[in-house]
Amino acid sequence: MELEKLSERKVIRDPIHGYINIEYKVIWEAIDTKEFQRLRRIRQLGGDFQVYPSAEHSRFTHSLGVYEIVRRMVNEIKSLQSEVSEYDKISVMLAALLHDIGHGPFSHAFEQVTSHSHEDYTAKIILGNTEINKVLNKVSQKLANNVVDIIQHKHKNDLLNQIVSAQLDADRMDYLLRDSYFSATSYGQFDLERILRTLRVREHSDGKKYIVTKESGIHSVEDYIMARYQMYWQVYFHPVARSYEAIFIQLFTRLKDIYKEDKKYFQNLDFIIPFLEKKEVTEEEYYKLDESTIFYYCNLILDKKDQVAKDLARRLLNRDLFEYEDYSEKNLEKVKNLLEKNGYPEKYYLKIDNIETNPYSPYQGQKILIAKKNNEIVELEKASTIVESITKGETKKEGTIFYPKII
């Protein structure tokens, strides 16, 4: 099979990696598809731009960044080069590029209200009647399935799965650096160059081959673990961002209820209807709904009669966010009484959100492995006293009650 290259290497400027380098025609054509271009209209950080105004970057730029890290891995890690064919390299680079193509508006908040998993729709878009699928099929009828196998961690060459999705993978490495940069915070910074220089492929005692980190790179991995922890609590789980997303969720809840009673209400809100009436929407219906459409529909809702939907749409557009309290039975009772006294329906104006995370959970997914100087391969927590202490600590949990500010 001949994998066609461009007549000259293309480069795209990027603030995190300097340049995104593209030499294969299939990569360039995949970027130009309408399904990938749609990611320009999906923010990477959901509601975080309400807290960090410069965090306006998109899933499009993140996806390019993940691709660039993977491109470097398959071309710069010598022990990996001998384990993958040129076709494998193309497959894993495409998996990196397309891994988020199924995200909906406001990302994870959208999944809560529609029960549409972005992982499921990523596979559906790659395998369905789409421009992406046509581009991949021109190279090989098997390519789309191979790409989806990597994204779903099912590829027969497990090294490819590890590159895109593990505890130390290209996806996490890009979003930590990118989200830190665009939120103008320092929490997500770590030494990417050092990590890439110390990655190797080694055979473990179980007979399988793994991407491991040399012992000399362990301090950079420790920084990466702490960067991840700090970014989750300081940026991703910020209560103001979650307040914004809570309003989006409550608005969608109200629209679902209106749809059951009054379908005429949605005469000029066509693109949202499939998500209110279907368990599964088509790839074309999914493509049409992005954040631009949601904001346009919010403006239309302001001119409609339903007062709850109108109020929630106004709050989403104009940043009139919900207040929040730490969860306790006492606080919950207080908020419920306040809402009832002021005529706010609890179903649409009360949202309880529970989150928890560890800095490092070695038993969730692929472990980070360290190759010691004596060639022994051990889990990160056995090689690092810092990470060992972290894994023994309690899981941090936080419950929050969101509700409208009442003067």
C-alpha positions as CSV (number, residue, x, y, z in Angstrom):
1,M,0.0,0.0,0.0
2,E,1.4,3.4,-1.0
3,L,0.7,6.2,1.5
4,E,0.8,9.4,-0.5
5,K,2.7,12.4,0.8
6,L,2.1,16.0,0.0
7,S,4.4,17.6,-2.6
8,E,5.8,19.7,0.3
9,R,5.4,19.6,4.1
10,K,2.6,21.8,5.4
11,V,3.0,23.6,8.7
12,I,0.4,25.3,10.9
13,R,1.6,27.8,13.6
14,D,0.7,26.8,17.1
15,P,1.5,28.6,20.5
16,I,2.1,25.3,22.3
17,H,4.2,23.3,19.8
18,G,5.5,26.0,17.5
19,Y,4.4,24.3,14.4
20,I,2.0,21.5,13.6
21,N,3.8,19.5,10.8
22,I,1.8,17.6,8.1
23,E,3.4,15.5,5.4
24,Y,0.7,12.9,4.5
25,K,-2.1,13.8,2.2
26,V,-4.7,11.9,4.2
27,I,-4.0,14.0,7.3
28,W,-4.3,17.2,5.3
29,E,-7.5,16.1,3.7
30,A,-9.0,15.0,7.0
31,I,-8.4,18.4,8.5
32,D,-10.3,20.0,5.6
33,T,-13.4,17.9,6.1
34,K,-16.5,19.6,7.4
35,E,-16.7,17.3,10.5
36,F,-13.3,18.3,11.6
37,Q,-13.8,22.0,10.8
38,R,-16.9,21.9,13.0
39,L,-14.5,21.6,16.0
40,R,-13.6,25.2,15.5
41,R,-17.1,25.9,16.8
42,I,-16.8,23.8,19.9
43,R,-14.8,25.3,22.8
44,Q,-12.2,23.1,24.4
45,L,-13.1,24.1,28.0
46,G,-16.9,24.3,28.1
47,G,-17.8,27.0,30.6
48,D,-14.3,28.0,31.7
49,F,-14.2,31.0,29.4
50,Q,-16.7,32.5,31.9
51,V,-13.9,32.4,34.5
52,Y,-10.8,32.8,32.4
53,P,-11.8,35.1,29.5
54,S,-8.9,34.1,27.3
55,A,-9.9,30.4,27.4
56,E,-11.7,30.6,24.1
57,H,-9.6,28.0,22.3
58,S,-11.4,25.2,20.5
59,R,-11.4,21.4,20.2
60,F,-9.9,22.0,16.7
61,T,-6.6,23.4,18.0
62,H,-6.4,20.8,20.8
63,S,-6.9,18.0,18.2
64,L,-4.1,19.4,16.1
65,G,-1.9,19.5,19.2
66,V,-2.6,15.9,20.1
67,Y,-1.8,14.9,16.5
68,E,1.6,16.8,16.7
69,I,2.6,15.0,19.9
70,V,1.8,11.6,18.4
71,R,3.6,12.5,15.1
72,R,6.7,13.3,17.2
73,M,6.4,10.1,19.2
74,V,6.2,7.8,16.2
75,N,9.0,9.6,14.5
76,E,11.4,10.4,17.4
77,I,11.2,7.4,19.8
78,K,13.6,5.0,18.1
79,S,12.4,1.9,20.0
80,L,8.8,2.7,18.9
81,Q,9.7,3.1,15.3
82,S,10.7,-0.6,15.0
83,E,7.3,-1.6,16.5
84,V,5.1,0.2,14.0
85,S,4.7,0.2,10.3
86,E,4.1,3.3,8.2
87,Y,0.4,2.3,8.0
88,D,0.3,2.1,11.8
89,K,1.9,5.5,12.1
90,I,-0.8,7.0,9.8
91,S,-3.6,5.1,11.8
92,V,-2.4,6.4,15.2
93,M,-1.8,10.0,13.9
94,L,-5.4,10.0,12.5
95,A,-6.7,8.6,15.8
96,A,-5.0,11.4,17.6
97,L,-6.4,14.0,15.2
98,L,-9.9,12.7,15.2
99,H,-10.3,11.5,18.9
100,D,-12.6,14.4,19.8
101,I,-14.6,14.8,16.6
102,G,-17.7,13.6,18.4
103,H,-17.9,16.3,21.0
104,G,-21.1,18.4,21.2
105,P,-21.6,22.0,22.3
106,F,-20.3,22.7,25.8
107,S,-18.6,19.3,25.7
108,H,-19.3,17.2,28.8
109,A,-22.4,19.3,29.8
110,F,-24.0,18.3,26.5
111,E,-23.4,14.7,27.3
112,Q,-25.3,15.0,30.5
113,V,-28.4,16.4,29.0
114,T,-28.6,14.3,25.8
115,S,-27.0,11.0,26.9
116,H,-25.0,11.2,23.7
117,S,-21.4,10.0,24.5
118,H,-18.8,11.9,22.5
119,E,-16.8,8.6,22.2
120,D,-19.8,6.9,20.6
121,Y,-20.3,9.8,18.2
122,T,-16.6,9.9,17.4
123,A,-16.8,6.3,16.1
124,K,-20.1,7.0,14.4
125,I,-18.8,10.0,12.5
126,I,-15.6,8.2,11.4
127,L,-17.4,5.1,10.3
128,G,-20.6,6.7,8.9
129,N,-21.6,8.5,5.7
130,T,-19.3,11.5,6.2
131,E,-16.5,13.4,4.5
132,I,-14.1,12.0,7.1
133,N,-15.0,8.4,6.2
134,K,-14.6,9.1,2.4
135,V,-11.2,10.5,3.0
136,L,-10.0,7.5,5.0
137,N,-11.6,5.0,2.5
138,K,-9.5,6.5,-0.3
139,V,-6.4,5.2,1.5
140,S,-7.9,1.8,2.6
141,Q,-11.3,0.3,3.3
142,K,-9.9,-0.8,6.7
143,L,-8.4,2.5,7.8
144,A,-11.6,4.0,9.4
145,N,-12.0,0.8,11.5
146,N,-8.4,0.8,12.4
147,V,-8.6,4.4,13.6
148,V,-11.7,3.7,15.7
149,D,-10.1,0.6,17.2
150,I,-7.2,2.8,18.5
151,I,-9.6,5.4,19.9
152,Q,-11.6,2.7,21.6
153,H,-8.4,1.0,22.9
154,K,-9.0,-2.2,21.0
155,H,-6.3,-2.2,18.4
156,K,-4.3,-5.4,18.2
157,N,-1.0,-3.4,18.5
158,D,-1.5,-2.2,22.1
159,L,1.3,0.3,21.7
160,L,-1.0,2.4,19.4
161,N,-3.7,2.4,22.1
162,Q,-1.3,3.5,24.7
163,I,-0.1,6.5,22.6
164,V,-3.5,8.0,22.4
165,S,-5.1,6.9,25.7
166,A,-3.3,6.0,28.8
167,Q,-2.3,7.7,32.1
168,L,0.6,9.4,30.3
169,D,-0.7,10.0,26.7
170,A,-0.7,12.6,24.0
171,D,-4.2,13.8,24.7
172,R,-3.6,14.7,28.3
173,M,-0.2,16.1,27.6
174,D,-1.6,18.6,25.0
175,Y,-4.7,19.6,26.9
176,L,-2.8,20.4,30.1
177,L,-0.3,22.6,28.4
178,R,-2.9,24.2,26.1
179,D,-5.5,24.8,28.7
180,S,-2.9,26.3,31.1
181,Y,-1.7,28.6,28.4
182,F,-5.1,29.9,27.3
183,S,-6.5,30.2,30.8
184,A,-3.3,32.3,31.6
185,T,-2.5,30.0,34.6
186,S,0.7,28.2,35.4
187,Y,-0.9,25.1,37.0
188,G,-0.7,22.8,33.9
189,Q,3.0,23.4,33.0
190,F,5.4,20.5,32.8
191,D,8.4,19.5,30.7
192,L,7.0,17.9,27.6
193,E,10.3,17.8,25.9
194,R,12.0,15.9,28.7
195,I,9.1,13.4,28.8
196,L,9.3,12.7,25.1
197,R,13.1,12.3,25.3
198,T,12.8,9.7,28.0
199,L,10.0,7.5,26.5
200,R,11.0,4.0,25.4
201,V,9.3,0.7,24.4
202,R,10.1,-2.1,26.8
203,E,8.8,-5.6,27.3
204,H,7.3,-6.2,30.8
205,S,7.3,-9.4,32.9
206,D,3.8,-10.2,31.5
207,G,5.3,-10.6,28.1
208,K,3.6,-7.5,26.7
209,K,5.4,-4.4,25.3
210,Y,4.7,-1.0,26.9
211,I,5.7,2.6,26.4
212,V,7.7,3.4,29.6
213,T,9.6,6.3,30.9
214,K,13.3,6.1,31.8
215,E,14.1,6.6,35.4
216,S,15.9,9.8,34.5
217,G,12.6,11.3,33.4
218,I,10.7,10.6,36.6
219,H,10.8,14.1,37.9
220,S,9.1,15.4,34.7
221,V,6.4,12.8,35.1
222,E,5.9,13.8,38.8
223,D,5.5,17.4,37.6
224,Y,2.9,16.2,35.0
225,I,0.9,14.3,37.7
226,M,0.8,17.5,39.9
227,A,-0.1,19.7,36.9
228,R,-3.0,17.4,36.2
229,Y,-4.3,17.6,39.7
230,Q,-4.0,21.3,40.0
231,M,-5.6,21.9,36.6
232,Y,-8.7,19.8,37.6
233,W,-9.3,21.7,40.8
234,Q,-8.3,25.2,39.8
235,V,-9.6,25.2,36.2
236,Y,-11.7,22.3,35.1
237,F,-13.8,22.0,38.3
238,H,-14.0,25.8,38.9
239,P,-17.4,26.4,40.5
240,V,-18.1,29.4,38.3
241,A,-17.5,27.4,35.1
242,R,-19.8,24.6,36.5
243,S,-22.4,27.2,37.3
244,Y,-22.5,28.3,33.7
245,E,-22.8,24.7,32.6
246,A,-25.5,24.1,35.1
247,I,-27.6,26.8,33.5
248,F,-27.1,25.1,30.1
249,I,-28.2,21.8,31.5
250,Q,-31.3,23.3,33.2
251,L,-32.2,25.1,30.0
252,F,-32.0,21.9,28.0
253,T,-34.1,20.2,30.7
254,R,-36.8,22.9,30.3
255,L,-36.7,22.6,26.5
256,K,-37.3,18.8,26.8
257,D,-40.4,19.4,28.9
258,I,-41.7,22.1,26.5
259,Y,-41.3,19.7,23.6
260,K,-43.5,17.2,25.2
261,E,-46.4,19.7,25.4
262,D,-45.9,22.2,22.6
263,K,-44.0,21.2,19.5
264,K,-44.9,24.5,17.8
265,Y,-42.6,26.3,20.2
266,F,-39.7,24.8,18.2
267,Q,-40.7,26.0,14.7
268,N,-37.5,28.0,14.2
269,L,-35.3,25.8,16.5
270,D,-35.0,23.0,14.0
271,F,-31.5,21.7,14.7
272,I,-32.2,21.1,18.3
273,I,-35.3,19.0,17.8
274,P,-33.5,15.6,17.0
275,F,-31.8,15.9,20.4
276,L,-35.2,16.3,22.2
277,E,-37.1,13.5,20.4
278,K,-34.5,10.8,19.4
279,K,-32.3,8.5,21.4
280,E,-29.8,8.5,18.5
281,V,-29.3,11.2,16.0
282,T,-27.7,11.0,12.6
283,E,-24.2,12.2,11.8
284,E,-25.7,15.1,9.8
285,E,-28.0,16.1,12.6
286,Y,-25.0,16.0,15.0
287,Y,-22.9,18.1,12.7
288,K,-25.4,20.9,12.6
289,L,-25.5,21.5,16.3
290,D,-22.6,23.5,17.6
291,E,-22.1,26.4,20.1
292,S,-22.8,29.1,17.5
293,T,-26.2,27.5,16.9
294,I,-27.0,27.2,20.6
295,F,-26.3,30.9,21.2
296,Y,-28.4,31.9,18.2
297,Y,-31.3,29.8,19.5
298,C,-30.9,31.4,22.9
299,N,-31.5,34.8,21.3
300,L,-34.6,33.3,19.6
301,I,-35.9,31.9,22.9
302,L,-35.8,35.4,24.4
303,D,-38.7,36.3,22.1
304,K,-40.8,33.2,23.0
305,K,-43.4,32.9,25.7
306,D,-42.1,30.4,28.1
307,Q,-40.7,32.4,31.0
308,V,-38.4,29.7,32.5
309,A,-36.7,29.0,29.1
310,K,-36.5,32.7,28.4
311,D,-34.8,33.4,31.8
312,L,-32.3,30.6,31.5
313,A,-31.4,31.6,27.9
314,R,-30.9,35.1,29.1
315,R,-28.6,33.9,31.9
316,L,-26.6,31.9,29.5
317,L,-26.1,34.7,27.1
318,N,-25.5,37.5,29.6
319,R,-23.5,35.7,32.3
320,D,-26.2,36.0,35.0
321,L,-24.8,32.9,36.7
322,F,-26.2,30.8,39.5
323,E,-24.9,31.2,43.1
324,Y,-23.3,28.2,44.7
325,E,-23.0,26.7,48.2
326,D,-21.1,23.7,49.6
327,Y,-23.4,20.8,49.7
328,S,-24.9,19.9,53.1
329,E,-28.4,18.9,54.1
330,K,-28.8,22.2,56.0
331,N,-27.7,24.3,52.9
332,L,-29.9,22.2,50.6
333,E,-33.0,22.8,52.8
334,K,-32.2,26.5,53.0
335,V,-31.9,26.8,49.2
336,K,-35.1,24.9,48.6
337,N,-37.0,27.2,50.9
338,L,-35.5,30.2,49.2
339,L,-36.6,29.0,45.8
340,E,-40.1,28.1,46.9
341,K,-40.5,31.5,48.6
342,N,-39.5,33.4,45.5
343,G,-41.4,31.3,42.9
344,Y,-38.5,29.5,41.3
345,P,-39.4,25.9,40.1
346,E,-36.9,23.6,41.8
347,K,-36.6,21.3,38.8
348,Y,-35.1,24.1,36.7
349,Y,-33.4,26.3,39.3
350,L,-31.7,23.8,41.6
351,K,-28.7,21.8,40.4
352,I,-26.5,19.6,42.7
353,D,-23.1,18.7,41.4
354,N,-20.7,16.1,43.0
355,I,-17.1,15.8,41.8
356,E,-14.1,13.9,43.1
357,T,-10.6,13.2,41.8
358,N,-7.2,11.9,42.8
359,P,-3.9,13.4,41.6
360,Y,-3.0,9.9,40.3
361,S,-5.2,6.8,40.1
362,P,-2.9,4.0,39.0
363,Y,-5.6,1.4,38.9
364,Q,-7.7,3.3,36.3
365,G,-6.5,2.6,32.8
366,Q,-3.0,2.0,31.7
367,K,-0.4,2.5,34.5
368,I,2.6,4.8,34.1
369,L,5.6,2.5,34.0
370,I,9.2,3.4,34.8
371,A,12.3,1.6,33.4
372,K,14.9,1.6,36.1
373,K,18.7,1.7,35.4
374,N,18.9,-2.1,36.1
375,N,16.3,-2.6,33.3
376,E,13.6,-3.5,35.9
377,I,10.1,-2.1,35.0
378,V,8.0,-0.9,37.9
379,E,4.8,1.1,38.4
380,L,5.3,4.9,38.9
381,E,4.1,4.8,42.5
382,K,6.8,2.3,43.4
383,A,9.5,4.4,41.8
384,S,8.4,7.8,43.1
385,T,8.0,8.5,46.8
386,I,6.0,11.6,45.9
387,V,3.5,9.7,43.8
388,E,3.4,6.9,46.4
389,S,2.3,9.4,49.0
390,I,-0.3,10.8,46.7
391,T,-1.9,7.4,45.9
392,K,-2.3,6.7,49.7
393,G,-4.1,10.0,50.2
394,E,-7.8,10.4,50.4
395,T,-9.8,11.1,47.3
396,K,-10.8,14.8,47.2
397,K,-14.6,15.2,47.0
398,E,-16.7,18.3,46.6
399,G,-20.5,18.7,46.5
400,T,-22.0,21.9,45.3
401,I,-25.5,23.4,45.2
402,F,-26.2,25.8,42.3
403,Y,-29.2,28.1,42.4
404,P,-30.2,31.7,41.2
405,K,-29.1,34.7,43.2
406,I,-32.0,36.1,45.0
407,I,-31.9,39.7,46.2
